[in-house]
Amino acid sequence: METGALLFKTTYALVMEVTKCMEKYPKSHRYTLGDNIMKVAIDLLTYLGVLNSEKGWTSDIAVKTLNNFKYKFETLVLLLRLSYDLELYSTQQQSRFVELIEKVKEALSLLVV
């Protein structure tokens, strides 16, 4: 599978999992932490859309977008960890997030920019 497609597929799976999890957040966190997590997750998909519209991964726009993607991705990882530490979702859910996060990191490491 092409690296860009792998990054899209794994990121999309992560965002889907995050979206499903946010529906179960208690109201005390759904509209604060949950909204921030969803905004970051949607931003990741937006950056992937920009990357897919570029002719190559080495253009100035693609490089800047990929750097923004990496920043947002790390932000999402931290917010999910905070949610887990606050016991907003299960250990089983955390294991699924870790699995998907590792797949996204692997796809990112394969990119040559």
C-alpha positions as CSV (number, residue, x, y, z in Angstrom):
1,M,0.0,0.0,0.0
2,E,1.2,3.5,-0.8
3,T,2.6,5.3,2.2
4,G,0.1,8.3,1.8
5,A,-2.8,5.8,1.6
6,L,-1.5,4.0,4.7
7,L,-1.3,7.2,6.6
8,F,-4.8,8.2,5.5
9,K,-6.3,4.7,6.3
10,T,-4.7,4.5,9.8
11,T,-5.5,8.1,10.7
12,Y,-9.1,7.7,9.6
13,A,-9.5,4.5,11.7
14,L,-8.1,6.4,14.7
15,V,-10.5,9.4,14.2
16,M,-13.4,6.9,13.8
17,E,-12.4,5.3,17.1
18,V,-12.1,8.6,18.8
19,T,-15.5,9.8,17.6
20,K,-17.2,6.6,18.9
21,C,-15.4,7.1,22.3
22,M,-16.4,10.8,22.6
23,E,-20.1,9.8,22.5
24,K,-19.6,8.0,25.8
25,Y,-17.8,10.8,27.7
26,P,-19.7,12.1,30.7
27,K,-21.3,15.5,30.2
28,S,-18.8,17.1,32.6
29,H,-16.0,16.4,30.1
30,R,-17.8,15.9,26.7
31,Y,-18.2,19.6,26.1
32,T,-14.7,20.6,27.2
33,L,-12.0,18.0,26.8
34,G,-14.2,16.0,24.4
35,D,-14.8,18.9,22.1
36,N,-11.1,19.8,22.0
37,I,-10.2,16.2,21.2
38,M,-12.8,16.1,18.3
39,K,-11.5,19.4,16.9
40,V,-7.9,18.1,16.8
41,A,-9.1,14.8,15.3
42,I,-11.0,16.6,12.5
43,D,-8.0,18.8,11.9
44,L,-6.0,15.7,11.2
45,L,-8.4,14.7,8.5
46,T,-8.3,18.2,7.1
47,Y,-4.5,18.1,6.8
48,L,-4.8,14.7,5.1
49,G,-7.2,16.3,2.6
50,V,-4.6,19.0,1.8
51,L,-1.8,16.4,1.5
52,N,-3.9,14.3,-0.9
53,S,-4.6,17.3,-3.1
54,E,-0.9,18.1,-3.5
55,K,1.0,16.7,-6.5
56,G,3.9,15.5,-4.3
57,W,4.9,15.1,-0.7
58,T,7.9,17.4,-1.1
59,S,6.2,20.7,-2.1
60,D,6.4,23.5,0.4
61,I,2.7,23.3,1.1
62,A,2.9,19.5,1.7
63,V,5.9,19.8,4.0
64,K,4.3,22.5,6.1
65,T,1.0,20.6,6.2
66,L,2.7,17.4,7.2
67,N,4.5,19.3,10.0
68,N,1.1,20.7,11.2
69,F,-0.3,17.1,11.0
70,K,2.5,15.8,13.2
71,Y,1.9,18.6,15.8
72,K,-1.9,18.0,15.9
73,F,-1.3,14.2,16.1
74,E,1.0,14.6,19.1
75,T,-1.6,16.9,20.7
76,L,-4.3,14.2,20.1
77,V,-2.1,11.6,21.8
78,L,-1.6,13.8,24.8
79,L,-5.3,14.6,25.1
80,L,-6.2,10.9,24.9
81,R,-3.7,10.1,27.5
82,L,-5.2,12.8,29.8
83,S,-8.6,11.3,29.2
84,Y,-7.4,7.9,30.1
85,D,-5.7,9.2,33.3
86,L,-9.0,10.8,34.2
87,E,-10.6,7.4,33.7
88,L,-13.0,8.6,31.0
89,Y,-12.6,5.4,29.0
90,S,-11.6,1.8,29.6
91,T,-8.2,0.1,29.5
92,Q,-9.5,-1.9,26.5
93,Q,-10.2,1.3,24.7
94,Q,-6.8,2.6,25.6
95,S,-5.2,-0.5,24.1
96,R,-7.1,0.1,20.9
97,F,-6.0,3.7,20.8
98,V,-2.4,2.7,21.4
99,E,-2.5,0.2,18.6
100,L,-3.9,2.8,16.1
101,I,-1.5,5.5,17.3
102,E,1.5,3.2,16.7
103,K,0.2,2.4,13.2
104,V,-0.1,6.1,12.4
105,K,3.5,6.7,13.8
106,E,4.7,3.8,11.6
107,A,3.0,5.3,8.5
108,L,4.6,8.7,9.3
109,S,8.0,7.1,9.7
110,L,7.8,5.7,6.2
111,L,7.2,9.1,4.6
112,V,10.2,10.6,2.8
113,V,9.8,14.3,2.9
